Amino acid sequence: MQVGWTVGAGAEYKLASNWSIKGEYMYYDLGHTWDIGSGVPAIPPFQSRFDYNTRGSLARVGFNYQFGGPVVARY
């Protein structure tokens, strides 16, 4: 399990009465980790260290359709 941070933004624009388009962007950074691997048997001179940085970006674009019309209360 890794703990990190994320930041993002999004926008939505109504095209017609029932249609809209949206865009979202998110950047995440889950930090740095490392691991040591070796062959069999585990002999220190033949060990290798592996470093990992877990970070990336995510972008989404979509269309939305709103079903039905406005809700009207009748008493």
N, CA, C and O atoms as a GROMACS GRO file, in nm:
protein
  300
    1MET      N    1   0.084  -0.116   0.000
    1MET     CA    2   0.000   0.000   0.000
    1MET      C    3   0.089   0.123   0.000
    1MET      O    4   0.190   0.128   0.071
    2GLN      N    5   0.053   0.222  -0.079
    2GLN     CA    6   0.125   0.348  -0.084
    2GLN      C    7   0.030   0.462  -0.055
    2GLN      O    8  -0.088   0.457  -0.088
    3VAL      N    9   0.083   0.567   0.008
    3VAL     CA   10   0.006   0.686   0.040
    3VAL      C   11   0.066   0.802  -0.038
    3VAL      O   12   0.189   0.812  -0.046
    4GLY      N   13  -0.016   0.887  -0.093
    4GLY     CA   14   0.034   1.000  -0.171
    4GLY      C   15  -0.068   1.110  -0.177
    4GLY      O   16  -0.153   1.125  -0.089
    5TRP      N   17  -0.059   1.187  -0.283
    5TRP     CA   18  -0.148   1.302  -0.299
    5TRP      C   19  -0.193   1.310  -0.444
    5TRP      O   20  -0.134   1.250  -0.534
    6THR      N   21  -0.300   1.387  -0.465
    6THR     CA   22  -0.354   1.407  -0.598
    6THR      C   23  -0.413   1.546  -0.610
    6THR      O   24  -0.456   1.604  -0.510
    7VAL      N   25  -0.415   1.599  -0.730
    7VAL     CA   26  -0.476   1.728  -0.758
    7VAL      C   27  -0.540   1.719  -0.896
    7VAL      O   28  -0.489   1.651  -0.985
    8GLY      N   29  -0.652   1.787  -0.913
    8GLY     CA   30  -0.720   1.780  -1.042
    8GLY      C   31  -0.819   1.891  -1.061
    8GLY      O   32  -0.844   1.971  -0.971
    9ALA      N   33  -0.874   1.895  -1.180
    9ALA     CA   34  -0.973   1.997  -1.216
    9ALA      C   35  -1.063   1.941  -1.325
    9ALA      O   36  -1.028   1.847  -1.395
   10GLY      N   37  -1.180   2.000  -1.336
   10GLY     CA   38  -1.273   1.957  -1.440
   10GLY      C   39  -1.370   2.067  -1.475
   10GLY      O   40  -1.387   2.164  -1.402
   11ALA      N   41  -1.434   2.050  -1.590
   11ALA     CA   42  -1.533   2.147  -1.637
   11ALA      C   43  -1.640   2.074  -1.716
   11ALA      O   44  -1.614   1.969  -1.776
   12GLU      N   45  -1.759   2.130  -1.716
   12GLU     CA   46  -1.869   2.074  -1.792
   12GLU      C   47  -1.943   2.188  -1.861
   12GLU      O   48  -1.966   2.293  -1.802
   13TYR      N   49  -1.981   2.166  -1.987
   13TYR     CA   50  -2.048   2.269  -2.066
   13TYR      C   51  -2.175   2.209  -2.126
   13TYR      O   52  -2.171   2.103  -2.189
   14LYS      N   53  -2.287   2.278  -2.107
   14LYS     CA   54  -2.415   2.230  -2.158
   14LYS      C   55  -2.427   2.267  -2.306
   14LYS      O   56  -2.421   2.385  -2.341
   15LEU      N   57  -2.444   2.167  -2.394
   15LEU     CA   58  -2.453   2.189  -2.538
   15LEU      C   59  -2.596   2.216  -2.582
   15LEU      O   60  -2.620   2.304  -2.665
   16ALA      N   61  -2.691   2.143  -2.527
   16ALA     CA   62  -2.832   2.156  -2.562
   16ALA      C   63  -2.912   2.127  -2.436
   16ALA      O   64  -2.854   2.115  -2.328
   17SER      N   65  -3.044   2.117  -2.449
   17SER     CA   66  -3.126   2.099  -2.330
   17SER      C   67  -3.093   1.973  -2.252
   17SER      O   68  -3.101   1.973  -2.129
   18ASN      N   69  -3.055   1.866  -2.320
   18ASN     CA   70  -3.026   1.741  -2.251
   18ASN      C   71  -2.881   1.694  -2.267
   18ASN      O   72  -2.845   1.593  -2.207
   19TRP      N   73  -2.798   1.762  -2.343
   19TRP     CA   74  -2.661   1.716  -2.371
   19TRP      C   75  -2.557   1.810  -2.311
   19TRP      O   76  -2.574   1.932  -2.312
   20SER      N   77  -2.450   1.752  -2.260
   20SER     CA   78  -2.338   1.831  -2.211
   20SER      C   79  -2.208   1.755  -2.241
   20SER      O   80  -2.210   1.633  -2.262
   21ILE      N   81  -2.098   1.826  -2.244
   21ILE     CA   82  -1.966   1.768  -2.264
   21ILE      C   83  -1.882   1.804  -2.142
   21ILE      O   84  -1.896   1.912  -2.085
   22LYS      N   85  -1.793   1.712  -2.102
   22LYS     CA   86  -1.712   1.738  -1.984
   22LYS      C   87  -1.567   1.697  -2.010
   22LYS      O   88  -1.538   1.613  -2.095
   23GLY      N   89  -1.478   1.759  -1.935
   23GLY     CA   90  -1.336   1.725  -1.938
   23GLY      C   91  -1.280   1.729  -1.797
   23GLY      O   92  -1.315   1.816  -1.718
   24GLU      N   93  -1.194   1.633  -1.765
   24GLU     CA   94  -1.134   1.623  -1.632
   24GLU      C   95  -0.986   1.592  -1.646
   24GLU      O   96  -0.944   1.524  -1.740
   25TYR      N   97  -0.906   1.642  -1.552
   25TYR     CA   98  -0.763   1.611  -1.548
   25TYR      C   99  -0.724   1.586  -1.403
   25TYR      O  100  -0.769   1.657  -1.313
   26MET      N  101  -0.638   1.485  -1.381
   26MET     CA  102  -0.591   1.454  -1.246
   26MET      C  103  -0.444   1.414  -1.252
   26MET      O  104  -0.404   1.336  -1.339
   27TYR      N  105  -0.364   1.467  -1.160
   27TYR     CA  106  -0.224   1.428  -1.144
   27TYR      C  107  -0.211   1.361  -1.008
   27TYR      O  108  -0.263   1.412  -0.909
   28TYR      N  109  -0.143   1.247  -1.003
   28TYR     CA  110  -0.124   1.177  -0.876
   28TYR      C  111   0.024   1.145  -0.855
   28TYR      O  112   0.098   1.123  -0.950
   29ASP      N  113   0.064   1.144  -0.728
   29ASP     CA  114   0.201   1.110  -0.689
   29ASP      C  115   0.193   1.023  -0.564
   29ASP      O  116   0.154   1.071  -0.457
   30LEU      N  117   0.230   0.897  -0.578
   30LEU     CA  118   0.224   0.803  -0.466
   30LEU      C  119   0.361   0.778  -0.404
   30LEU      O  120   0.378   0.683  -0.328
   31GLY      N  121   0.458   0.861  -0.437
   31GLY     CA  122   0.586   0.856  -0.370
   31GLY      C  123   0.687   0.764  -0.434
   31GLY      O  124   0.671   0.717  -0.547
   32HIS      N  125   0.792   0.740  -0.359
   32HIS     CA  126   0.908   0.663  -0.402
   32HIS      C  127   0.922   0.539  -0.315
   32HIS      O  128   0.904   0.547  -0.193
   33THR      N  129   0.954   0.427  -0.374
   33THR     CA  130   0.979   0.304  -0.300
   33THR      C  131   1.094   0.228  -0.365
   33THR      O  132   1.130   0.256  -0.479
   34TRP      N  133   1.150   0.136  -0.293
   34TRP     CA  134   1.259   0.056  -0.348
   34TRP      C  135   1.249  -0.087  -0.297
   34TRP      O  136   1.180  -0.116  -0.200
   35ASP      N  137   1.319  -0.176  -0.366
   35ASP     CA  138   1.319  -0.317  -0.332
   35ASP      C  139   1.456  -0.375  -0.369
   35ASP      O  140   1.523  -0.324  -0.459
   36ILE      N  141   1.497  -0.479  -0.301
   36ILE     CA  142   1.623  -0.545  -0.332
   36ILE      C  143   1.593  -0.686  -0.379
   36ILE      O  144   1.522  -0.762  -0.312
   37GLY      N  145   1.648  -0.721  -0.495
   37GLY     CA  146   1.628  -0.854  -0.551
   37GLY      C  147   1.762  -0.923  -0.568
   37GLY      O  148   1.864  -0.858  -0.589
   38SER      N  149   1.760  -1.054  -0.560
   38SER     CA  150   1.884  -1.130  -0.578
   38SER      C  151   1.851  -1.264  -0.639
   38SER      O  152   1.735  -1.306  -0.643
   39GLY      N  153   1.954  -1.331  -0.686
   39GLY     CA  154   1.936  -1.465  -0.740
   39GLY      C  155   1.932  -1.568  -0.629
   39GLY      O  156   1.925  -1.531  -0.512
   40VAL      N  157   1.934  -1.694  -0.664
   40VAL     CA  158   1.934  -1.801  -0.564
   40VAL      C  159   2.072  -1.863  -0.565
   40VAL      O  160   2.115  -1.905  -0.672
   41PRO      N  161   2.143  -1.873  -0.458
   41PRO     CA  162   2.112  -1.823  -0.324
   41PRO      C  163   2.136  -1.673  -0.315
   41PRO      O  164   2.201  -1.614  -0.401
   42ALA      N  165   2.083  -1.613  -0.210
   42ALA     CA  166   2.096  -1.468  -0.191
   42ALA      C  167   2.236  -1.435  -0.142
   42ALA      O  168   2.267  -1.449  -0.024
   43ILE      N  169   2.319  -1.392  -0.234
   43ILE     CA  170   2.457  -1.356  -0.203
   43ILE      C  171   2.470  -1.205  -0.220
   43ILE      O  172   2.439  -1.154  -0.328
   44PRO      N  173   2.515  -1.131  -0.120
   44PRO     CA  174   2.517  -0.985  -0.126
   44PRO      C  175   2.584  -0.923  -0.249
   44PRO      O  176   2.531  -0.824  -0.299
   45PRO      N  177   2.696  -0.975  -0.303
   45PRO     CA  178   2.753  -0.907  -0.420
   45PRO      C  179   2.665  -0.913  -0.544
   45PRO      O  180   2.683  -0.833  -0.637
   46PHE      N  181   2.571  -1.007  -0.548
   46PHE     CA  182   2.488  -1.024  -0.667
   46PHE      C  183   2.347  -0.969  -0.649
   46PHE      O  184   2.257  -1.004  -0.725
   47GLN      N  185   2.327  -0.884  -0.551
   47GLN     CA  186   2.196  -0.825  -0.529
   47GLN      C  187   2.178  -0.702  -0.618
   47GLN      O  188   2.275  -0.636  -0.654
   48SER      N  189   2.054  -0.673  -0.652
   48SER     CA  190   2.021  -0.555  -0.732
   48SER      C  191   1.916  -0.473  -0.658
   48SER      O  192   1.826  -0.528  -0.594
   49ARG      N  193   1.929  -0.343  -0.666
   49ARG     CA  194   1.830  -0.254  -0.604
   49ARG      C  195   1.743  -0.196  -0.714
   49ARG      O  196   1.792  -0.150  -0.816
   50PHE      N  197   1.612  -0.200  -0.692
   50PHE     CA  198   1.514  -0.148  -0.788
   50PHE      C  199   1.444  -0.029  -0.724
   50PHE      O  200   1.391  -0.040  -0.613
   51ASP      N  201   1.442   0.084  -0.793
   51ASP     CA  202   1.375   0.206  -0.746
   51ASP      C  203   1.250   0.231  -0.830
   51ASP      O  204   1.252   0.216  -0.952
   52TYR      N  205   1.141   0.269  -0.763
   52TYR     CA  206   1.014   0.294  -0.830
   52TYR      C  207   0.960   0.431  -0.789
   52TYR      O  208   0.957   0.465  -0.671
   53ASN      N  209   0.917   0.508  -0.886
   53ASN     CA  210   0.842   0.632  -0.863
   53ASN      C  211   0.704   0.611  -0.921
   53ASN      O  212   0.690   0.586  -1.041
   54THR      N  213   0.603   0.621  -0.838
   54THR     CA  214   0.466   0.598  -0.882
   54THR      C  215   0.396   0.733  -0.893
   54THR      O  216   0.350   0.788  -0.793
   55ARG      N  217   0.390   0.783  -1.015
   55ARG     CA  218   0.320   0.909  -1.040
   55ARG      C  219   0.268   0.907  -1.184
   55ARG      O  220   0.321   0.836  -1.269
   56GLY      N  221   0.166   0.986  -1.208
   56GLY     CA  222   0.111   0.987  -1.343
   56GLY      C  223   0.000   1.087  -1.358
   56GLY      O  224  -0.033   1.160  -1.265
   57SER      N  225  -0.057   1.090  -1.476
   57SER     CA  226  -0.165   1.181  -1.511
   57SER      C  227  -0.281   1.101  -1.568
   57SER      O  228  -0.262   0.995  -1.629
   58LEU      N  229  -0.399   1.153  -1.548
   58LEU     CA  230  -0.520   1.090  -1.599
   58LEU      C  231  -0.608   1.200  -1.658
   58LEU      O  232  -0.638   1.298  -1.590
   59ALA      N  233  -0.649   1.183  -1.783
   59ALA     CA  234  -0.737   1.280  -1.849
   59ALA      C  235  -0.861   1.207  -1.900
   59ALA      O  236  -0.852   1.096  -1.952
   60ARG      N  237  -0.976   1.270  -1.883
   60ARG     CA  238  -1.102   1.211  -1.927
   60ARG      C  239  -1.183   1.315  -2.004
   60ARG      O  240  -1.182   1.433  -1.970
   61VAL      N  241  -1.253   1.269  -2.106
   61VAL     CA  242  -1.347   1.351  -2.182
   61VAL      C  243  -1.473   1.268  -2.196
   61VAL      O  244  -1.466   1.148  -2.219
   62GLY      N  245  -1.587   1.332  -2.182
   62GLY     CA  246  -1.711   1.256  -2.192
   62GLY      C  247  -1.829   1.340  -2.233
   62GLY      O  248  -1.828   1.463  -2.224
   63PHE      N  249  -1.933   1.271  -2.279
   63PHE     CA  250  -2.061   1.332  -2.312
   63PHE      C  251  -2.164   1.281  -2.213
   63PHE      O  252  -2.162   1.164  -2.175
   64ASN      N  253  -2.253   1.367  -2.171
   64ASN     CA  254  -2.359   1.330  -2.077
   64ASN      C  255  -2.495   1.357  -2.140
   64ASN      O  256  -2.514   1.456  -2.210
   65TYR      N  257  -2.588   1.268  -2.114
   65TYR     CA  258  -2.727   1.287  -2.155
   65TYR      C  259  -2.814   1.284  -2.031
   65TYR      O  260  -2.807   1.189  -1.953
   66GLN      N  261  -2.894   1.386  -2.013
   66GLN     CA  262  -2.984   1.395  -1.898
   66GLN      C  263  -3.122   1.347  -1.940
   66GLN      O  264  -3.185   1.406  -2.028
   67PHE      N  265  -3.169   1.238  -1.877
   67PHE     CA  266  -3.299   1.183  -1.909
   67PHE      C  267  -3.410   1.263  -1.841
   67PHE      O  268  -3.391   1.316  -1.732
   68GLY      N  269  -3.524   1.270  -1.907
   68GLY     CA  270  -3.640   1.336  -1.849
   68GLY      C  271  -3.629   1.487  -1.849
   68GLY      O  272  -3.533   1.544  -1.901
   69GLY      N  273  -3.727   1.548  -1.791
   69GLY     CA  274  -3.729   1.693  -1.783
   69GLY      C  275  -3.725   1.738  -1.640
   69GLY      O  276  -3.689   1.661  -1.551
   70PRO      N  277  -3.761   1.861  -1.617
   70PRO     CA  278  -3.760   1.910  -1.480
   70PRO      C  279  -3.868   1.842  -1.396
   70PRO      O  280  -3.973   1.803  -1.446
   71VAL      N  281  -3.840   1.827  -1.267
   71VAL     CA  282  -3.935   1.767  -1.175
   71VAL      C  283  -4.033   1.874  -1.131
   71VAL      O  284  -3.993   1.980  -1.083
   72VAL      N  285  -4.162   1.844  -1.149
   72VAL     CA  286  -4.266   1.939  -1.112
   72VAL      C  287  -4.350   1.875  -1.001
   72VAL      O  288  -4.408   1.768  -1.020
   73ALA      N  289  -4.355   1.940  -0.887
   73ALA     CA  290  -4.435   1.889  -0.776
   73ALA      C  291  -4.580   1.933  -0.793
   73ALA      O  292  -4.606   2.050  -0.822
   74ARG      N  293  -4.671   1.841  -0.776
   74ARG     CA  294  -4.813   1.876  -0.786
   74ARG      C  295  -4.882   1.837  -0.657
   74ARG      O  296  -4.870   1.724  -0.610
   75TYR      N  297  -4.955   1.931  -0.601
   75TYR     CA  298  -5.024   1.906  -0.474
   75TYR      C  299  -5.173   1.908  -0.494
   75TYR      O  300  -5.248   1.889  -0.398
   0.00000   0.00000   0.00000
